[in-house]
Amino acid sequence: MGGYPPIADHGLIGDLQTAALVSGTGAVDWFCVPRFDSPSIFAALLDHERGGHFTIAPDTDDVTVHQIYLADTAVLITRFLTPDGVGEVVDFMPVDPHPDVPSDRHRLVRALRVVRGTVTFRLECRPRFDYGRAPHTLVLDGRGAAFHGPGLDVHLRSTFPLDEDGDDVRATVTLGAGQLAGVVLDTRAQGAAGPGPVDETQLQAEFHATRLFWHDWIRRCRYRGRWQQMVNRSAITLKLLTYAPSGAPVAAATMGLPEQVGGERNWDYRYTWIRDASLSMRVLLDLGYVDEADAFRKWLGARLRAPRPAGAEPMQIMYRIDGDPELAEEILEHLSGYRDSYPVRAGNGAAGQLQLDIYGEFAYAMTHSPDLAEVAGYEGWKAFAALLDWLAGTWDRPDEGIWETRGGRKDFTYSRLMCWVALDRGIRLATEYARPADLARWTAERDAILHQVMARGWNPDRKAFVQHYDGDVLDASLLLMPLVGFVSPKASQWLDTLDAMDRELVTDSLVYRYNPQASPDGLRGSEGTFSLCSFLYVYALARAGRLEQARYAMDKMLTYANHVGLFAEEIGPTGEQLGNFPQAFTHLALITAALALDEELDKADGR
């Protein structure tokens, strides 16, 4: 691996404002503060020499590692089995009592303990500010170390002495069975008063408070089906990827991790896509989490009300987590990239694309719950109705499509499908709640979309719905057609489409998005199977009544989860996880598949 662990060799911890990845080697090799979309202080995943890391591991090469989550929490335990003893590092980030208030202060707690024999732990803390571009200074004092970087101070406090190593620190500590030690990395705005020494009593209290926070949160989950553990882990992951001060989820915790090792498809996913976030909130609603969906609804409303240039679309496809629309893309030339996957990009130039599907995903999620309709009130309805009035006159345009291709605008079938969803859900909501609306116009345009998709999105030669009107390429995004109610899951045209996807996009139950050779997307290289699509395939099979095939595909897909139940974006040709990690898209689709398959299996069992 040339110094790089597999992408999947990580667990995720976080405090609902930022998150860190901890590898099986005990390294924090990805951490951005104070927010998900802030510059990194540890980014060894993108350059193991320049990126920076914070490692605690046994001081021996003869070690076996097991990493687990404390059940139904975001507390991560990395267990090291050595010839002399068994030691653990327990990693977590305490959740502030008021996580909805933005803060520069974040605590990453690392508790060391030995459960058998004796273990000598080695510590190295080598922060690299601003993606490794900015220098820092080190100050050691009696309470630990302080790293001073641009606009940010990072304090390291421990229960054992730290030694200076240039501008970094290292240490060793030997513990026997039953002994504990603690290390806390504390970030603060530059110049703020530093923290006090590590207090073991306080660390114990923070551990129990963090565990109870997650237990209380997951207790609200309605799911009681066959895949309880995986659904709970996916729900916790979606929560961890949500920025509490604004209610906006990010697409993934990382940037720059490749869809093809050594390739150029390396994007920054630490932002809020309207599409991904809306679908995430829809599944959280399905699980009973109304508060999270309402917070996102308010964030969306603020985007609709925000000033924009004349002629601009009502919403961008993505924003920063605080709603800032500026996401200028830059190449971090000093970083080599994960296993030489270059370039490494920060920001995302796709923010300026036109993707008409976002209005459908927004409507699909936000009109799902009566609770949301009630709290949105009259003013919320007026904003939504104005959006649909605009969409009714502008839906029939080529765009860049769901996959953010950079090969030019086309008449994508999926984009038309989701415009139909937006108008359809608006009509339903206006009718159910007797709200003022131009129902005649909305209905006419909704029906016009359906007629157009059936006439131009259906390819009689392929016997399938296709990616765009001017080609015959299949596209797995259309697996959402039965999910949103555009077609019956057992209609002949849909079953023919599903069969065509089986033949062309599916390999041993894993699903490709599309064939980039048949439909050039403006980028070099290839990619793996897309895990979102693999779980949507399970959904489509289940609703089509192909339960044996759906159950096989579900169980097969779950074997590709990493050791703690997390998924990246894609599965590579040798089963490795690829792309940014963990990805919300994948985890929301897992929940969607589990809910549908449980329901259909229960029907078949006569429950």
N, C-alpha and C positions, 0 to 999 in steps of 0.2 A: 504493500500500500504506500510505500515511500513516505512513511510518517503520518499517513492519514488513516483513521479508523473508517470502517464502512459507515455510510450515512445512517444506516439503521442501528448502529451500535451506540444508541443514545437514549436517555430518558429526558423528559421535559419537566422542569419545575418553573414556578412563576408566582407572581403576587397580584395579577390582574391589571398590571400596568406595563410589565415587561416580563421576559422569560429567559431562561438559560438552558443550554443543553449540556448534559453531563455524560461523558462516554464511559464505557466499561473499563477503561484504564484509569478512571478516577479524575479525568480532566474536564474542567469547565472550559470547553473550547469554542463556545459561542455565547456571548452575553452583550446586549446593548442597553445602555442606560442614558437617561432616565425612562425611555419609552421603547416600545417595540421598534419604532422607526428612527431611533437615535443612532448615531455612530457607535460602533462596537468598541469595547475595551478588551474583549477576548474574541479572537477570530482565527484561531489556529485551524479551523475547518477550511478556511479559504487560503491560508498560507501558514504552514506549520512553523516556519522560521520567523516571519514578520508579524503574524497575526496576534500573538499573545495567548496565554493560557494560565489556568490556575489548577494545579494538579496536586492531589493527595492520594498516595498509593503506597503499598508496601515497598520497602527498600530491598527488593529482590526480584529477579526475573523468573523465579520458580513459583508461579502463582496461578491459580485457577479463579476465575471471576464469575459471580452470579449477580445479576442486577434485577431487582424487583421493585414494584410499588407497594407501599403499605396499602392494603386493600381499600378501594374506594376513596383514595386520597391522591394528592399530588406530592406526597412525601416519598422520596426515592432512596432506596437502600442498595448500596454497592458492596457486596460481600466478597472478601478476598480470602481464599484458602491457600495457606502457605505450609511448608514442611514444619514450621515451628509454632503455628497457631492460626486461628481464624479471627480476622478483624473485619470491621464494617465502617463505612462512611455513610452517614445519614444526611441527605441533602434536602433542604426545603427553603422556601421563601415565605416568611410570615406575611399574612394578608392584613393590611392596615384595617383598623376598625372602621375607617371611612375611606374605602378604596376608590370611591367616586370623586375624590378630590385629588387633582394632579399633584405629584410630589417628586422632588429630586432625591428623596431619601428612600433607599431600597436596601434590604438586608438579605444576604445570601448566607445561610447558616450551614456549616459543615461540622457535624458531630462525629468524633472518632471513638470507637469502642472496640474492645477485644472480648470475645466470648469464649475463647479457648486458647490456652498456651500463651505465647508471647509474640507480638508483632511490632516491628520497627517501621513506622510510617515516614515517608519522605514528602515534604511539602515544597512546591515551587509556585511562586506567584509572580507572573511576568505580564502585567497589563500593558497594552499598547493602545493609546488613545487615538480617537478619530480614525478608525479603521487602520491603525498602525502608521498614520502619517505624522502624528504630533509627538514631540518628546515629552518626558515627564521628569520630575525630580522626586527623590525619595528622602523621607525624614523618618529615622528610627527614634522611638522614645521608649520609656519604660512600659508603656501600655501596648506597644506594637509598632506598626508601620503606617505611614501615610504617603500615598502616591499623589502628587499634585500635577494635574494635567490641565489643558485649556478648558476653563469653565466648570471643571469637575474635580472633586477630591475623592479618592478611594482610600478608605481606611481598612486596615487589616488588624484585627485583634484576636489574640489566641491565649490559651491557658498555658502555653509553653513558649520558650524564647524563640525569637526570629533572628536570623542572621542576614546581614547585608550581602548582596551579590550584585555589585555594580549599582544600577538603579532599580534592581529587583530584590526579592528576598527568597531565602530558602531556609529550611529547618528540618530536623529529624526529631522524632519523639518515639520512645519505646514504651509500650503499654502491656501490662499483664492482664490475665483473665479478670473481668469485672471492672477494669479501669476505664475511665472516660477522659476525653479531652475535647475541647471545642475551639473552632475557628469561625470568625464572623467577618465577612466582607461587607462593608457599609459604604454606600455611595451618598455623597452630599454635594450641594452646590459649592463652588469654590469659595473658600473663606468662611464657610459655616463652621460652627463649633464642632469639634470631633466627638465621637462617642466615648463613653467610659470603657473600662476594662470588661472583658468577658465575665459574665456572672452566670455560673452553671445553673443556679436556681432560675434565673430569667430564661436561659436557653430551654430548660425543661418546660417552663410555662409556655414559651412560644411554640415548642413542639406540640404540646397538647392542644393549644389553641388552634394551631394550623390543622391538626388532625380532626378536631371537632368541627372546624369550619367546613371542611370538605365532606365529612359525614353528614352534617346538617343539610348541606346543599344537595347531595346525591339522594338523600332521603325523600326529597320532593319529586324525584323522577317517577313517572307513572309506569314505566316499562317493567313487566314481570314475565317476560317471555323466555325463549330457549337460549338466547345469547346474552343473558343478563350481564355477565362480566365484560364482554366486549362492548356492549351498548353503554354501560356505565363509564368505561374507560374513554369511549368516544365522546360522551357528553362532557366529561371532565376536561378533555382536550379542547373541545369547543369553548368551554368556559375560560380555560387558561389562555386561549387565543383572543379573548375579548378585552378591549381596553375599557376598564370600568368607568373612568371619568366621562367618557362620551357615549359608551354603549356600543362602540363600533368594533366589530371583529376584524382581525387581520386574516389574510389568506393562509399564511404560514409564519412560523417564527423566524425564518432564515431568509437569506438572500444568496444568490450566486451558486447554489448547489445545482449540479448539471442534470439535464434530462438525458444526456449522453456523455459519459466520461470522456474528457478530452475535446468535447464539442463546444459550440458557441451558444447553445440554448440555455443560458444561465441568467435568470431573471431575479429581480428583487420583489419578493412577495409579502413584505411587511406592511402592506397597506390595506385599505378597506375597499374591496370590489363590491359594487352594488349587488352584482349577481351572487357571488359567493356568500356575502354577508346575509342577504335576504334568504337564501336557501338554508343557511345555518340557523337563522332565527325561526324558520318554518319548522325544522325538526325539533328545535328546543321547545317550541309551542306544542308540538305533538307529544313531547315528553312532560308537558305541564309547566314549563318555565315562562310564564307570562311576563314577569318583571323584566327579564332580559330582552324580550321582543319589544316591549313598550319603550325601553331605553333606546333601542335602535330606531324605533319609529320616530322618536323625537329627533334623533340625529338626522334621519332622512328628511324630516320636515324642515330642519334648519338648512339643509342643502337646497331644498326647493325654494326657500325664501331668500337665499343668499343672492346678492347682486351678481350679475354676469354681463359680459359684453353683449351688445346688440347682435341678435341673430344666433347667439349661442344656444346649444341644446339645454333643456331644463336641468339635466344632471350630467356630470362626467361619469365615465365607467368606474373610476376609482378616485380615492382621495387619501390624504394622510388621515391618521386616526382622529385628529381634532377637526377634520373637515377642510383643511387647507388643500386647495386644488393644485398647488404647485408641486410637481413630482419630476422635475428635470432629471433626465437620465445622464449619468456620467460613468466613465470607465475608470476603475481604480487600477491604474497601470502598474502600481508597485506591488500588487498582490498577484501571485502566480495562479491562484484558483485551485479548487479541490482537484488534486491529482492532475494538475496542468489543464484544467478546464477553464479556458480563457476566452473572452474577457470576463472579468468580474464587474458587474454593473450595480450601481447604487442609484435609486430612483427608477422610474419606469416610464419610458416614452410612450407606452401604449395608452397612457391616461388621456391623450388627445384623440384617440380613435372614436369612431362612431359605431356604437353597438346598440342597436334598437331593442335587443332582447332584454336589456336591464329593466325596462318598464314592466315587462311581464313577470319577471322574477320578483320584483318589488311588490306588484299587486298580488301575486300568488301567495306571498308570505303575509303581507299586512292585512289582507281581507279574510284571513283564515279563521280568526278568533273573534267572537262577539265581544269579548273583553276589550280587545284592541279597538274595535269600532266604537265602543262606548267612550273610552278615554280620549280618542281622537276628537270626538265632538264635531260640532258644526264647522268650525274653522278648519279642522283637519279634512273634513269632507270637501270643503270648497277648494282646497289646494289640490286634492286628489282629482276632483272633477275637472279642474282647469288643466291638469296634466293630461287627462284622457281626451279633453277637447282638442288639445294640441296634437296628441298622437293620432287622433282620428283623421287629421289632415296631412300627416307626415310619415305614416308607416310605410308607404310604398316607395322605398328607396334602397339602393344597395348600401351595404355597410361592411365593416371588417369582420363581423361574426364573433361568435362566442370564444373562439380559440385565439383571438388576438393575432391572427396571421398578419404578416407584413408583405403580402403579395398583391394588394389592391382590393378594392371594394367589389362585392358581388351580391347578387340577390340570394342571400342565404335562407334556406328553408326554416332553419331553427329561429332566425330572427323574426320571420313572419309568424311562426307558431307562437312566440312569446308576445308579440303584439296582439294576437288574437286573445291570449290569456288575459292581458291587461284590460282589454275592452270587455271581455266576458265577465271577469270578476267585478268590474265596475258596474255592469248592468245588474248582476246579482245583488250587489250590496245596495244599490239605489232602490231596487225593487223591495228587498227585504226590510230596509229601514225607512222607506218612503222619503228618500232624499231627492232634492231637485237635480235633474240631469237631463241632458239632451238624448233621451233614450232612443229616439228614432234614428238619429245620426249614428250613435254608438252601435246600435244593432245592425244598421246597414253596413257599416265599415267592418264590424266583426264578421258578418256573413260574407262580405267581399273577400276578406282574408282567407276564410275557409275555402271558398270556391277557387281562389287563386292557387292555394297550396295543393288542392286536389288536382287542379288542371296542370300546374307547372312544376310542383314539387314531387309529384308522382311520375316515375319513369317507367312506362309500360314495358320497355325492353328489359330493364333490370328487375321488373316486378318489385319495386321498392321505392320508398321515399328517399330522395337523394340530398346531398349536401347543399347544392345550389341549383338554380334553375337552368344554368347553361352547361351542366355536366351530368355525368352518371356516377359520380363518386359517392360512396356511402359515408355516413357520418354518425358516430355513436351518440352525439348529442341528441339525436332524434329518439333515443330511448326514453326521453321525457314525454313523448307524445301521449302515451296512455296515462302517465302519471298526472298530467294536467287536464285530462279529460278531452283532448282534441279528437282522439279516436278511441274506440272501444278496444280493450286489450285482447279481445278475441275476434275482432273484425278480420276478414280475409286479407285485406290490403296490409293490415298491420302484421299479421302472421307471416305473410310473404316477405315483408321487410325484415322481420326478425330472422327468418330463414336465410335471407341474403346476408345479413350481418354474421350469422353463424358460419357461413361459408367463407366470408372474406375478412372479417375483423376479429373473429374469435379464435384464440389458440389455447386449447386446454382450459377453457372457461375464462381466460384472461382476454380483455378487449382493448384493441387499439382505437384511438380517436378517429382516425381516418388514414388514408394512405398518402403521405406527403409527396411520393413520387407521381402518383396519379393526379394530385391536386396540389401543385407547388405553393408553398406558404411563404416564400421569400427568404428562407433560412437554409443553411447547409446542414447536412447530417440527418440522423434519424432519431427516434425516441423509442422508449419502451411502451408496454401496454399501460393504459391510463386507468388508475385504480378507481376513480370516480365512475368511469364507464363500466368497469367490471361489476361494481355493486348495483348500478342502474340496470345492468343486464339481468342480475338476479331478480330485481323488482319486476322487470318485464316478463321474465319466464314465470314467476309466481302468479302474476295477474292473468297470464295467458293459460293458466292451468297446467303448465308443464312442471309439476311440483318435484318430481324426482330429479329432473335436470337442474331446477332451481336450487334444490337442497345440496346437490353435489357442487354446483358453482359457488354457493355460499361457503360451504365447509372448505372447499379448495382455496378460496380467496383468503379465508381467515388464517390459513397456514403461512401466508406471506407476511403477516404482521410481524413486527420485531418482537424481541423477547419480553417487552413490557406492554405489548398490544398497540403499538403506534405504527402509522403508515405515512410514507412520503407520498409524492405525487404519482410515481410510476413504478413498475416492476420491469427490470432489465432482462435481457435474454438469458442470463444465468440465474435468475431469481433474486437478484440484488435490488434493493430499493434505490430509486433515483429521484432527483428533483428536490425541491425544498421540503423541509421536514420540521415537525409533522404538518400535514396539509389538512386544512379544514374541509375542503371539498371531499376528500376521501372519507373522512370520518362522518360527515353528514350523510353521505350516500350509504355508508354501512348501516346507520340507524334507519334510514328509509327502507333499505332492503330487509332488515330484520323485522320491522313493523309489518311490512306487507307479507313476507313469507310466513311469519307467525300466524297472521290472520287467515291466510289461505290454508295452511296446514291444520289449523283448528277447525276450519269449515270441513275439510276432508275427513277429519277425525270425528266429526259430529259434535263438537263441543259448542 
